[in-house]
Amino acid sequence: MGRPKANKPRNSILNVRLTDEERSSFEDLSVERGFANVSEYIRFLHNQHVSSAAPEQTVEDFRSKFPKRLIRSFHKTALGEMVWGDSRAHLFNGAAPNSVDLIMTSPPFGLVRKKSYGNEDADEYCNWFRPFAEGFKRVLKDDGSLVIDIGGAWVPGQPTRSLYHFKLLVMLVEEYGFHLCQEHYWWNPAKLPTPAEWVNVRRVRVKDAVNTIWWLSKTPFPKANNRRVLAPYSKSMQDLLRNGYVAKLRPSGHDISAKFQKDNGGSVPPNLLAIANTESTSRYQEYCRDNNIPIHPARFPPQLPEYFIRFLTNPGDLVLDPFGGSCVTGAVSEVLGRRWVCCEMSEEYLTGALSRFTPTPAPLLKDRPGSYEIAPPCAVPVNDEDVPLFADGGAKRPPLAKDESSEPQPKRPARAAA
């Protein structure tokens, strides 16, 4: 599939007369602040000025700006509905206030390069997200939850991270009154080493393998129960339950009582969710290929919404995904007996999503890997003298390697004479 045209292509050029000193200052500040060029820096300054000067918009402003005619029903099931169009129209003119138990979504990430599924520029992300934040606050119940799966981004041309997803979190809490219940991290064991430039070529960063997931709510006490999402006991814990345990004060200061031996059916899971995203031959993908439908490139695995739907909702509750994509959230909700609504602006993605419900929703996985293996730090022995650091921090790109044996190596410091 060819890459679709950008909604706002940058095809206009503006010439600005500068002195040599002004141009030099612009270039120096652009580099200092991590921008790839002066154009990016000027756009950043402009966006900052526009956002600070823009008047604060109210719910009524958004209700008139996103009328109901911007959405229509695309497909209905026994429990849910796909909605085609701008989800902001659903948030302000479709859904009733205080009607949603869980908003489970993965919005377009704030990446530094535009992709086919419509991600937003990192430096404009928070302003773009404001109508959604106001809409979430309007439709979410007081005991409901907002779960946002959001990946990070890298500063253009630098091995440093953007703070956009953290700024989004701060905005939601400090400006819109949401509470951060707990952050989660989705670790994808199958994720390839990225970004390749800094991980594989210059060797100054490690693989970026986790997404942050913000679990928020309108009040400090949303409904939840972690007994719904227990993990299997480890082998050592199974041995303790079987053979008994002597209650005592541990060296760490924790007082382990006899209650530690109680079998609760499983262990409380950590906030690190290990889910491999390796789907390649699913019913959805085969349907899209057979019908020449674009496959959504940023699908999260069904186990991710399943975890939060089980953890935070009851059967019959309403789950909303305002960035529905291929409707994974809706399919999981249907199987778990929850009502649901998925909004998506792309008709092609919704057409492909029909396969998730035809003839019936695919069942959730029963046989799941017991665990994924992750090596402890520094598990491979290395002699520091044989592997010196890159003194320039990777600022200079090494020459292209001709074969596997010619990977870039930093210069070793000269040994002092004996």
ChimeraX attribute file (.defattr): number of C-alpha atoms within 10 A of each C-alpha:
attribute: neighborCount
match mode: 1-to-1
recipient: residues
	/A:1	8
	/A:2	6
	/A:3	8
	/A:4	10
	/A:5	8
	/A:6	11
	/A:7	7
	/A:8	6
	/A:9	7
	/A:10	7
	/A:11	5
	/A:12	5
	/A:13	6
	/A:14	4
	/A:15	5
	/A:16	6
	/A:17	7
	/A:18	10
	/A:19	8
	/A:20	9
	/A:21	9
	/A:22	11
	/A:23	14
	/A:24	12
	/A:25	11
	/A:26	18
	/A:27	17
	/A:28	13
	/A:29	15
	/A:30	18
	/A:31	15
	/A:32	9
	/A:33	10
	/A:34	18
	/A:35	19
	/A:36	15
	/A:37	16
	/A:38	16
	/A:39	12
	/A:40	15
	/A:41	19
	/A:42	14
	/A:43	13
	/A:44	15
	/A:45	11
	/A:46	11
	/A:47	15
	/A:48	14
	/A:49	11
	/A:50	11
	/A:51	13
	/A:52	9
	/A:53	9
	/A:54	8
	/A:55	8
	/A:56	8
	/A:57	11
	/A:58	10
	/A:59	13
	/A:60	10
	/A:61	12
	/A:62	19
	/A:63	18
	/A:64	12
	/A:65	12
	/A:66	20
	/A:67	16
	/A:68	19
	/A:69	12
	/A:70	15
	/A:71	21
	/A:72	16
	/A:73	11
	/A:74	17
	/A:75	15
	/A:76	14
	/A:77	15
	/A:78	9
	/A:79	17
	/A:80	21
	/A:81	19
	/A:82	24
	/A:83	23
	/A:84	22
	/A:85	21
	/A:86	21
	/A:87	26
	/A:88	25
	/A:89	24
	/A:90	26
	/A:91	28
	/A:92	27
	/A:93	20
	/A:94	17
	/A:95	18
	/A:96	13
	/A:97	16
	/A:98	15
	/A:99	17
	/A:100	25
	/A:101	28
	/A:102	26
	/A:103	27
	/A:104	26
	/A:105	24
	/A:106	22
	/A:107	20
	/A:108	19
	/A:109	23
	/A:110	25
	/A:111	22
	/A:112	16
	/A:113	11
	/A:114	13
	/A:115	15
	/A:116	14
	/A:117	17
	/A:118	16
	/A:119	16
	/A:120	20
	/A:121	18
	/A:122	21
	/A:123	20
	/A:124	16
	/A:125	19
	/A:126	22
	/A:127	14
	/A:128	13
	/A:129	15
	/A:130	17
	/A:131	20
	/A:132	18
	/A:133	19
	/A:134	20
	/A:135	22
	/A:136	27
	/A:137	21
	/A:138	19
	/A:139	23
	/A:140	26
	/A:141	20
	/A:142	18
	/A:143	19
	/A:144	26
	/A:145	32
	/A:146	28
	/A:147	24
	/A:148	20
	/A:149	22
	/A:150	22
	/A:151	21
	/A:152	18
	/A:153	21
	/A:154	18
	/A:155	17
	/A:156	17
	/A:157	14
	/A:158	15
	/A:159	19
	/A:160	13
	/A:161	11
	/A:162	19
	/A:163	15
	/A:164	22
	/A:165	22
	/A:166	14
	/A:167	13
	/A:168	19
	/A:169	19
	/A:170	16
	/A:171	18
	/A:172	21
	/A:173	16
	/A:174	11
	/A:175	12
	/A:176	15
	/A:177	15
	/A:178	23
	/A:179	20
	/A:180	19
	/A:181	18
	/A:182	12
	/A:183	14
	/A:184	19
	/A:185	19
	/A:186	20
	/A:187	18
	/A:188	19
	/A:189	16
	/A:190	11
	/A:191	14
	/A:192	11
	/A:193	15
	/A:194	14
	/A:195	16
	/A:196	15
	/A:197	17
	/A:198	21
	/A:199	16
	/A:200	16
	/A:201	18
	/A:202	22
	/A:203	18
	/A:204	16
	/A:205	19
	/A:206	13
	/A:207	14
	/A:208	18
	/A:209	16
	/A:210	19
	/A:211	17
	/A:212	18
	/A:213	22
	/A:214	21
	/A:215	21
	/A:216	24
	/A:217	28
	/A:218	23
	/A:219	16
	/A:220	13
	/A:221	13
	/A:222	20
	/A:223	15
	/A:224	17
	/A:225	12
	/A:226	15
	/A:227	15
	/A:228	15
	/A:229	18
	/A:230	17
	/A:231	16
	/A:232	15
	/A:233	18
	/A:234	13
	/A:235	9
	/A:236	9
	/A:237	18
	/A:238	15
	/A:239	12
	/A:240	15
	/A:241	15
	/A:242	11
	/A:243	9
	/A:244	14
	/A:245	16
	/A:246	11
	/A:247	13
	/A:248	12
	/A:249	11
	/A:250	9
	/A:251	7
	/A:252	6
	/A:253	8
	/A:254	9
	/A:255	11
	/A:256	14
	/A:257	12
	/A:258	12
	/A:259	9
	/A:260	15
	/A:261	18
	/A:262	10
	/A:263	13
	/A:264	11
	/A:265	11
	/A:266	15
	/A:267	16
	/A:268	15
	/A:269	14
	/A:270	11
	/A:271	12
	/A:272	15
	/A:273	18
	/A:274	18
	/A:275	20
	/A:276	17
	/A:277	17
	/A:278	12
	/A:279	12
	/A:280	9
	/A:281	9
	/A:282	12
	/A:283	14
	/A:284	22
	/A:285	20
	/A:286	16
	/A:287	19
	/A:288	21
	/A:289	13
	/A:290	8
	/A:291	11
	/A:292	12
	/A:293	17
	/A:294	15
	/A:295	20
	/A:296	19
	/A:297	11
	/A:298	14
	/A:299	16
	/A:300	20
	/A:301	16
	/A:302	19
	/A:303	20
	/A:304	19
	/A:305	22
	/A:306	21
	/A:307	15
	/A:308	21
	/A:309	29
	/A:310	19
	/A:311	17
	/A:312	23
	/A:313	22
	/A:314	15
	/A:315	13
	/A:316	15
	/A:317	18
	/A:318	23
	/A:319	29
	/A:320	29
	/A:321	25
	/A:322	25
	/A:323	19
	/A:324	28
	/A:325	30
	/A:326	29
	/A:327	28
	/A:328	24
	/A:329	30
	/A:330	32
	/A:331	29
	/A:332	23
	/A:333	28
	/A:334	24
	/A:335	16
	/A:336	17
	/A:337	16
	/A:338	22
	/A:339	21
	/A:340	28
	/A:341	24
	/A:342	27
	/A:343	30
	/A:344	23
	/A:345	19
	/A:346	17
	/A:347	14
	/A:348	17
	/A:349	21
	/A:350	24
	/A:351	17
	/A:352	24
	/A:353	26
	/A:354	21
	/A:355	21
	/A:356	21
	/A:357	18
	/A:358	11
	/A:359	8
	/A:360	12
	/A:361	17
	/A:362	17
	/A:363	11
	/A:364	13
	/A:365	8
	/A:366	6
	/A:367	6
	/A:368	8
	/A:369	8
	/A:370	10
	/A:371	11
	/A:372	11
	/A:373	8
	/A:374	7
	/A:375	8
	/A:376	7
	/A:377	6
	/A:378	7
	/A:379	7
	/A:380	7
	/A:381	6
	/A:382	9
	/A:383	7
	/A:384	8
	/A:385	9
	/A:386	8
	/A:387	12
	/A:388	13
	/A:389	17
	/A:390	17
	/A:391	11
	/A:392	9
	/A:393	12
	/A:394	19
	/A:395	14
	/A:396	9
	/A:397	11
	/A:398	13
	/A:399	11
	/A:400	10
	/A:401	11
	/A:402	8
	/A:403	7
	/A:404	6
	/A:405	7
	/A:406	10
	/A:407	15
	/A:408	16
	/A:409	13
	/A:410	15
	/A:411	11
	/A:412	13
	/A:413	10
	/A:414	6
	/A:415	6
	/A:416	5
	/A:417	4
	/A:418	3
